[in-house]
Amino acid sequence: METTIFLTDILYDEPNEKTKAAIEEARTAKEEETFATVDTLMKALMK
């Protein structure tokens, strides 16, 4: 039996609890930091 996965199955699947928590954290973030360049973003991520 062959299993077929459609893109819509991936796009419209219900996110798990960890993903829901991360989305909520991003939506309610008090400290929004912006980066002028990709280099400054990467330097901040490497800390």
CHARMM-style PDB file with segment names, atoms N, HN, CA, C and O in Angstrom:
ATOM      1  N   MET     1       0.841  -1.181   0.000  1.00  0.00      PROA
ATOM      2  CA  MET     1       0.000   0.000   0.000  1.00  0.00      PROA
ATOM      3  C   MET     1       0.888   1.246   0.000  1.00  0.00      PROA
ATOM      4  O   MET     1       1.807   1.352   0.812  1.00  0.00      PROA
ATOM      5  N   GLU     2       0.624   2.166  -0.886  1.00  0.00      PROA
ATOM      6  HN  GLU     2      -0.122   2.080  -1.546  1.00  0.00      PROA
ATOM      7  CA  GLU     2       1.417   3.377  -1.017  1.00  0.00      PROA
ATOM      8  C   GLU     2       0.800   4.510  -0.200  1.00  0.00      PROA
ATOM      9  O   GLU     2      -0.416   4.699  -0.208  1.00  0.00      PROA
ATOM     10  N   THR     3       1.641   5.257   0.499  1.00  0.00      PROA
ATOM     11  HN  THR     3       2.629   5.103   0.506  1.00  0.00      PROA
ATOM     12  CA  THR     3       1.179   6.400   1.273  1.00  0.00      PROA
ATOM     13  C   THR     3       1.490   7.662   0.500  1.00  0.00      PROA
ATOM     14  O   THR     3       2.625   7.868   0.070  1.00  0.00      PROA
ATOM     15  N   THR     4       0.493   8.507   0.320  1.00  0.00      PROA
ATOM     16  HN  THR     4      -0.429   8.340   0.669  1.00  0.00      PROA
ATOM     17  CA  THR     4       0.672   9.761  -0.383  1.00  0.00      PROA
ATOM     18  C   THR     4       0.438  10.911   0.584  1.00  0.00      PROA
ATOM     19  O   THR     4      -0.569  10.948   1.291  1.00  0.00      PROA
ATOM     20  N   ILE     5       1.376  11.846   0.607  1.00  0.00      PROA
ATOM     21  HN  ILE     5       2.194  11.816   0.033  1.00  0.00      PROA
ATOM     22  CA  ILE     5       1.239  13.029   1.443  1.00  0.00      PROA
ATOM     23  C   ILE     5       1.045  14.225   0.515  1.00  0.00      PROA
ATOM     24  O   ILE     5       1.857  14.476  -0.376  1.00  0.00      PROA
ATOM     25  N   PHE     6      -0.026  14.944   0.737  1.00  0.00      PROA
ATOM     26  HN  PHE     6      -0.685  14.740   1.461  1.00  0.00      PROA
ATOM     27  CA  PHE     6      -0.314  16.124  -0.063  1.00  0.00      PROA
ATOM     28  C   PHE     6       0.161  17.366   0.672  1.00  0.00      PROA
ATOM     29  O   PHE     6       0.201  17.386   1.902  1.00  0.00      PROA
ATOM     30  N   LEU     7       0.517  18.393  -0.069  1.00  0.00      PROA
ATOM     31  HN  LEU     7       0.485  18.377  -1.069  1.00  0.00      PROA
ATOM     32  CA  LEU     7       0.965  19.641   0.528  1.00  0.00      PROA
ATOM     33  C   LEU     7      -0.099  20.195   1.472  1.00  0.00      PROA
ATOM     34  O   LEU     7       0.237  20.752   2.517  1.00  0.00      PROA
ATOM     35  N   THR     8      -1.352  20.054   1.125  1.00  0.00      PROA
ATOM     36  HN  THR     8      -1.625  19.601   0.276  1.00  0.00      PROA
ATOM     37  CA  THR     8      -2.417  20.560   1.997  1.00  0.00      PROA
ATOM     38  C   THR     8      -2.442  19.828   3.330  1.00  0.00      PROA
ATOM     39  O   THR     8      -2.851  20.407   4.337  1.00  0.00      PROA
ATOM     40  N   ASP     9      -2.019  18.581   3.362  1.00  0.00      PROA
ATOM     41  HN  ASP     9      -1.687  18.111   2.545  1.00  0.00      PROA
ATOM     42  CA  ASP     9      -1.940  17.841   4.620  1.00  0.00      PROA
ATOM     43  C   ASP     9      -0.908  18.476   5.548  1.00  0.00      PROA
ATOM     44  O   ASP     9      -1.090  18.492   6.765  1.00  0.00      PROA
ATOM     45  N   ILE    10       0.152  18.989   4.985  1.00  0.00      PROA
ATOM     46  HN  ILE    10       0.300  18.976   3.996  1.00  0.00      PROA
ATOM     47  CA  ILE    10       1.206  19.608   5.771  1.00  0.00      PROA
ATOM     48  C   ILE    10       0.816  21.032   6.174  1.00  0.00      PROA
ATOM     49  O   ILE    10       1.014  21.428   7.322  1.00  0.00      PROA
ATOM     50  N   LEU    11       0.269  21.790   5.244  1.00  0.00      PROA
ATOM     51  HN  LEU    11       0.108  21.467   4.311  1.00  0.00      PROA
ATOM     52  CA  LEU    11      -0.042  23.190   5.497  1.00  0.00      PROA
ATOM     53  C   LEU    11      -1.181  23.388   6.487  1.00  0.00      PROA
ATOM     54  O   LEU    11      -1.171  24.363   7.238  1.00  0.00      PROA
ATOM     55  N   TYR    12      -2.138  22.514   6.508  1.00  0.00      PROA
ATOM     56  HN  TYR    12      -2.147  21.722   5.897  1.00  0.00      PROA
ATOM     57  CA  TYR    12      -3.336  22.728   7.307  1.00  0.00      PROA
ATOM     58  C   TYR    12      -3.437  21.797   8.503  1.00  0.00      PROA
ATOM     59  O   TYR    12      -4.511  21.647   9.086  1.00  0.00      PROA
ATOM     60  N   ASP    13      -2.338  21.177   8.868  1.00  0.00      PROA
ATOM     61  HN  ASP    13      -1.465  21.299   8.395  1.00  0.00      PROA
ATOM     62  CA  ASP    13      -2.325  20.302  10.025  1.00  0.00      PROA
ATOM     63  C   ASP    13      -2.301  21.156  11.294  1.00  0.00      PROA
ATOM     64  O   ASP    13      -1.718  22.240  11.297  1.00  0.00      PROA
ATOM     65  N   GLU    14      -2.913  20.689  12.342  1.00  0.00      PROA
ATOM     66  HN  GLU    14      -3.387  19.809  12.339  1.00  0.00      PROA
ATOM     67  CA  GLU    14      -2.948  21.401  13.620  1.00  0.00      PROA
ATOM     68  C   GLU    14      -1.542  21.379  14.243  1.00  0.00      PROA
ATOM     69  O   GLU    14      -0.943  20.310  14.363  1.00  0.00      PROA
ATOM     70  N   PRO    15      -1.008  22.551  14.641  1.00  0.00      PROA
ATOM     71  CA  PRO    15       0.317  22.569  15.257  1.00  0.00      PROA
ATOM     72  C   PRO    15       0.302  21.911  16.637  1.00  0.00      PROA
ATOM     73  O   PRO    15      -0.723  21.906  17.319  1.00  0.00      PROA
ATOM     74  N   ASN    16       1.445  21.357  17.041  1.00  0.00      PROA
ATOM     75  HN  ASN    16       2.277  21.361  16.487  1.00  0.00      PROA
ATOM     76  CA  ASN    16       1.521  20.730  18.361  1.00  0.00      PROA
ATOM     77  C   ASN    16       1.623  21.809  19.443  1.00  0.00      PROA
ATOM     78  O   ASN    16       1.723  22.997  19.136  1.00  0.00      PROA
ATOM     79  N   GLU    17       1.598  21.391  20.697  1.00  0.00      PROA
ATOM     80  HN  GLU    17       1.517  20.426  20.946  1.00  0.00      PROA
ATOM     81  CA  GLU    17       1.586  22.338  21.818  1.00  0.00      PROA
ATOM     82  C   GLU    17       2.852  23.191  21.873  1.00  0.00      PROA
ATOM     83  O   GLU    17       2.781  24.378  22.190  1.00  0.00      PROA
ATOM     84  N   LYS    18       3.993  22.607  21.572  1.00  0.00      PROA
ATOM     85  HN  LYS    18       4.051  21.642  21.315  1.00  0.00      PROA
ATOM     86  CA  LYS    18       5.257  23.355  21.595  1.00  0.00      PROA
ATOM     87  C   LYS    18       5.237  24.456  20.535  1.00  0.00      PROA
ATOM     88  O   LYS    18       5.684  25.576  20.785  1.00  0.00      PROA
ATOM     89  N   THR    19       4.721  24.134  19.362  1.00  0.00      PROA
ATOM     90  HN  THR    19       4.358  23.224  19.159  1.00  0.00      PROA
ATOM     91  CA  THR    19       4.633  25.124  18.289  1.00  0.00      PROA
ATOM     92  C   THR    19       3.645  26.223  18.651  1.00  0.00      PROA
ATOM     93  O   THR    19       3.909  27.402  18.415  1.00  0.00      PROA
ATOM     94  N   LYS    20       2.506  25.840  19.224  1.00  0.00      PROA
ATOM     95  HN  LYS    20       2.292  24.882  19.416  1.00  0.00      PROA
ATOM     96  CA  LYS    20       1.510  26.837  19.657  1.00  0.00      PROA
ATOM     97  C   LYS    20       2.108  27.789  20.687  1.00  0.00      PROA
ATOM     98  O   LYS    20       1.873  28.996  20.627  1.00  0.00      PROA
ATOM     99  N   ALA    21       2.881  27.253  21.630  1.00  0.00      PROA
ATOM    100  HN  ALA    21       3.072  26.272  21.679  1.00  0.00      PROA
ATOM    101  CA  ALA    21       3.505  28.092  22.656  1.00  0.00      PROA
ATOM    102  C   ALA    21       4.514  29.050  22.040  1.00  0.00      PROA
ATOM    103  O   ALA    21       4.582  30.212  22.439  1.00  0.00      PROA
ATOM    104  N   ALA    22       5.299  28.581  21.072  1.00  0.00      PROA
ATOM    105  HN  ALA    22       5.244  27.636  20.748  1.00  0.00      PROA
ATOM    106  CA  ALA    22       6.289  29.436  20.412  1.00  0.00      PROA
ATOM    107  C   ALA    22       5.612  30.555  19.618  1.00  0.00      PROA
ATOM    108  O   ALA    22       6.087  31.691  19.609  1.00  0.00      PROA
ATOM    109  N   ILE    23       4.517  30.232  18.964  1.00  0.00      PROA
ATOM    110  HN  ILE    23       4.131  29.310  18.972  1.00  0.00      PROA
ATOM    111  CA  ILE    23       3.768  31.242  18.204  1.00  0.00      PROA
ATOM    112  C   ILE    23       3.211  32.296  19.147  1.00  0.00      PROA
ATOM    113  O   ILE    23       3.299  33.491  18.865  1.00  0.00      PROA
ATOM    114  N   GLU    24       2.643  31.864  20.257  1.00  0.00      PROA
ATOM    115  HN  GLU    24       2.573  30.893  20.486  1.00  0.00      PROA
ATOM    116  CA  GLU    24       2.078  32.796  21.235  1.00  0.00      PROA
ATOM    117  C   GLU    24       3.170  33.680  21.841  1.00  0.00      PROA
ATOM    118  O   GLU    24       2.963  34.875  22.048  1.00  0.00      PROA
ATOM    119  N   GLU    25       4.312  33.097  22.119  1.00  0.00      PROA
ATOM    120  HN  GLU    25       4.481  32.126  21.951  1.00  0.00      PROA
ATOM    121  CA  GLU    25       5.438  33.871  22.664  1.00  0.00      PROA
ATOM    122  C   GLU    25       5.884  34.938  21.669  1.00  0.00      PROA
ATOM    123  O   GLU    25       6.162  36.073  22.055  1.00  0.00      PROA
ATOM    124  N   ALA    26       5.951  34.580  20.408  1.00  0.00      PROA
ATOM    125  HN  ALA    26       5.725  33.658  20.094  1.00  0.00      PROA
ATOM    126  CA  ALA    26       6.356  35.546  19.375  1.00  0.00      PROA
ATOM    127  C   ALA    26       5.330  36.658  19.221  1.00  0.00      PROA
ATOM    128  O   ALA    26       5.695  37.815  19.013  1.00  0.00      PROA
ATOM    129  N   ARG    27       4.069  36.321  19.320  1.00  0.00      PROA
ATOM    130  HN  ARG    27       3.772  35.381  19.489  1.00  0.00      PROA
ATOM    131  CA  ARG    27       3.002  37.328  19.175  1.00  0.00      PROA
ATOM    132  C   ARG    27       2.991  38.318  20.330  1.00  0.00      PROA
ATOM    133  O   ARG    27       2.674  39.491  20.135  1.00  0.00      PROA
ATOM    134  N   THR    28       3.334  37.861  21.529  1.00  0.00      PROA
ATOM    135  HN  THR    28       3.592  36.908  21.688  1.00  0.00      PROA
ATOM    136  CA  THR    28       3.226  38.709  22.714  1.00  0.00      PROA
ATOM    137  C   THR    28       4.562  39.251  23.183  1.00  0.00      PROA
ATOM    138  O   THR    28       4.653  39.783  24.289  1.00  0.00      PROA
ATOM    139  N   ALA    29       5.591  39.133  22.376  1.00  0.00      PROA
ATOM    140  HN  ALA    29       5.518  38.701  21.477  1.00  0.00      PROA
ATOM    141  CA  ALA    29       6.938  39.568  22.768  1.00  0.00      PROA
ATOM    142  C   ALA    29       6.936  41.054  23.112  1.00  0.00      PROA
ATOM    143  O   ALA    29       6.445  41.884  22.346  1.00  0.00      PROA
ATOM    144  N   LYS    30       7.487  41.366  24.263  1.00  0.00      PROA
ATOM    145  HN  LYS    30       7.885  40.692  24.885  1.00  0.00      PROA
ATOM    146  CA  LYS    30       7.583  42.760  24.698  1.00  0.00      PROA
ATOM    147  C   LYS    30       8.838  43.423  24.140  1.00  0.00      PROA
ATOM    148  O   LYS    30       8.831  44.608  23.806  1.00  0.00      PROA
ATOM    149  N   GLU    31       9.899  42.655  24.046  1.00  0.00      PROA
ATOM    150  HN  GLU    31       9.904  41.692  24.318  1.00  0.00      PROA
ATOM    151  CA  GLU    31      11.158  43.192  23.538  1.00  0.00      PROA
ATOM    152  C   GLU    31      11.315  42.810  22.074  1.00  0.00      PROA
ATOM    153  O   GLU    31      11.781  41.718  21.748  1.00  0.00      PROA
ATOM    154  N   GLU    32      10.925  43.710  21.215  1.00  0.00      PROA
ATOM    155  HN  GLU    32      10.546  44.597  21.480  1.00  0.00      PROA
ATOM    156  CA  GLU    32      11.064  43.457  19.789  1.00  0.00      PROA
ATOM    157  C   GLU    32      12.389  44.047  19.319  1.00  0.00      PROA
ATOM    158  O   GLU    32      12.597  45.259  19.375  1.00  0.00      PROA
ATOM    159  N   GLU    33      13.260  43.197  18.867  1.00  0.00      PROA
ATOM    160  HN  GLU    33      13.091  42.213  18.821  1.00  0.00      PROA
ATOM    161  CA  GLU    33      14.567  43.640  18.398  1.00  0.00      PROA
ATOM    162  C   GLU    33      14.592  43.536  16.881  1.00  0.00      PROA
ATOM    163  O   GLU    33      14.194  42.516  16.317  1.00  0.00      PROA
ATOM    164  N   THR    34      15.055  44.581  16.226  1.00  0.00      PROA
ATOM    165  HN  THR    34      15.378  45.409  16.684  1.00  0.00      PROA
ATOM    166  CA  THR    34      15.191  44.544  14.777  1.00  0.00      PROA
ATOM    167  C   THR    34      16.672  44.603  14.425  1.00  0.00      PROA
ATOM    168  O   THR    34      17.489  45.096  15.202  1.00  0.00      PROA
ATOM    169  N   PHE    35      16.997  44.106  13.268  1.00  0.00      PROA
ATOM    170  HN  PHE    35      16.333  43.705  12.637  1.00  0.00      PROA
ATOM    171  CA  PHE    35      18.377  44.028  12.825  1.00  0.00      PROA
ATOM    172  C   PHE    35      18.502  44.708  11.468  1.00  0.00      PROA
ATOM    173  O   PHE    35      17.702  44.483  10.560  1.00  0.00      PROA
ATOM    174  N   ALA    36      19.523  45.544  11.358  1.00  0.00      PROA
ATOM    175  HN  ALA    36      20.173  45.727  12.096  1.00  0.00      PROA
ATOM    176  CA  ALA    36      19.733  46.306  10.125  1.00  0.00      PROA
ATOM    177  C   ALA    36      20.230  45.422   8.993  1.00  0.00      PROA
ATOM    178  O   ALA    36      19.919  45.653   7.824  1.00  0.00      PROA
ATOM    179  N   THR    37      21.010  44.401   9.355  1.00  0.00      PROA
ATOM    180  HN  THR    37      21.262  44.213  10.304  1.00  0.00      PROA
ATOM    181  CA  THR    37      21.569  43.527   8.332  1.00  0.00      PROA
ATOM    182  C   THR    37      21.517  42.083   8.802  1.00  0.00      PROA
ATOM    183  O   THR    37      21.307  41.803   9.982  1.00  0.00      PROA
ATOM    184  N   VAL    38      21.707  41.196   7.879  1.00  0.00      PROA
ATOM    185  HN  VAL    38      21.878  41.424   6.920  1.00  0.00      PROA
ATOM    186  CA  VAL    38      21.769  39.771   8.218  1.00  0.00      PROA
ATOM    187  C   VAL    38      22.985  39.513   9.103  1.00  0.00      PROA
ATOM    188  O   VAL    38      22.932  38.673  10.002  1.00  0.00      PROA
ATOM    189  N   ASP    39      24.066  40.222   8.858  1.00  0.00      PROA
ATOM    190  HN  ASP    39      24.109  40.905   8.128  1.00  0.00      PROA
ATOM    191  CA  ASP    39      25.271  40.044   9.672  1.00  0.00      PROA
ATOM    192  C   ASP    39      25.005  40.360  11.136  1.00  0.00      PROA
ATOM    193  O   ASP    39      25.435  39.608  12.011  1.00  0.00      PROA
ATOM    194  N   THR    40      24.308  41.453  11.423  1.00  0.00      PROA
ATOM    195  HN  THR    40      23.959  42.064  10.712  1.00  0.00      PROA
ATOM    196  CA  THR    40      24.022  41.783  12.817  1.00  0.00      PROA
ATOM    197  C   THR    40      23.068  40.766  13.444  1.00  0.00      PROA
ATOM    198  O   THR    40      23.175  40.461  14.632  1.00  0.00      PROA
ATOM    199  N   LEU    41      22.157  40.255  12.663  1.00  0.00      PROA
ATOM    200  HN  LEU    41      22.070  40.503  11.698  1.00  0.00      PROA
ATOM    201  CA  LEU    41      21.274  39.188  13.154  1.00  0.00      PROA
ATOM    202  C   LEU    41      22.077  37.959  13.510  1.00  0.00      PROA
ATOM    203  O   LEU    41      21.898  37.392  14.588  1.00  0.00      PROA
ATOM    204  N   MET    42      22.961  37.536  12.620  1.00  0.00      PROA
ATOM    205  HN  MET    42      23.106  37.996  11.744  1.00  0.00      PROA
ATOM    206  CA  MET    42      23.765  36.342  12.862  1.00  0.00      PROA
ATOM    207  C   MET    42      24.678  36.508  14.067  1.00  0.00      PROA
ATOM    208  O   MET    42      24.868  35.566  14.836  1.00  0.00      PROA
ATOM    209  N   LYS    43      25.241  37.690  14.238  1.00  0.00      PROA
ATOM    210  HN  LYS    43      25.087  38.456  13.614  1.00  0.00      PROA
ATOM    211  CA  LYS    43      26.094  37.939  15.408  1.00  0.00      PROA
ATOM    212  C   LYS    43      25.277  37.827  16.694  1.00  0.00      PROA
ATOM    213  O   LYS    43      25.756  37.275  17.685  1.00  0.00      PROA
ATOM    214  N   ALA    44      24.052  38.344  16.686  1.00  0.00      PROA
ATOM    215  HN  ALA    44      23.663  38.792  15.881  1.00  0.00      PROA
ATOM    216  CA  ALA    44      23.198  38.255  17.865  1.00  0.00      PROA
ATOM    217  C   ALA    44      22.805  36.808  18.159  1.00  0.00      PROA
ATOM    218  O   ALA    44      22.724  36.409  19.321  1.00  0.00      PROA
ATOM    219  N   LEU    45      22.564  36.033  17.121  1.00  0.00      PROA
ATOM    220  HN  LEU    45      22.630  36.357  16.177  1.00  0.00      PROA
ATOM    221  CA  LEU    45      22.189  34.634  17.310  1.00  0.00      PROA
ATOM    222  C   LEU    45      23.351  33.788  17.811  1.00  0.00      PROA
ATOM    223  O   LEU    45      23.140  32.774  18.476  1.00  0.00      PROA
ATOM    224  N   MET    46      24.565  34.195  17.499  1.00  0.00      PROA
ATOM    225  HN  MET    46      24.736  35.019  16.959  1.00  0.00      PROA
ATOM    226  CA  MET    46      25.745  33.425  17.895  1.00  0.00      PROA
ATOM    227  C   MET    46      26.137  33.669  19.355  1.00  0.00      PROA
ATOM    228  O   MET    46      26.985  32.956  19.890  1.00  0.00      PROA
ATOM    229  N   LYS    47      25.537  34.655  19.996  1.00  0.00      PROA
ATOM    230  HN  LYS    47      24.847  35.235  19.562  1.00  0.00      PROA
ATOM    231  CA  LYS    47      25.869  34.964  21.409  1.00  0.00      PROA
ATOM    232  C   LYS    47      25.433  33.849  22.315  1.00  0.00      PROA
ATOM    233  OT1 LYS    47      25.626  33.927  23.528  1.00  0.00      PROA
TER     234      LYS     47
END
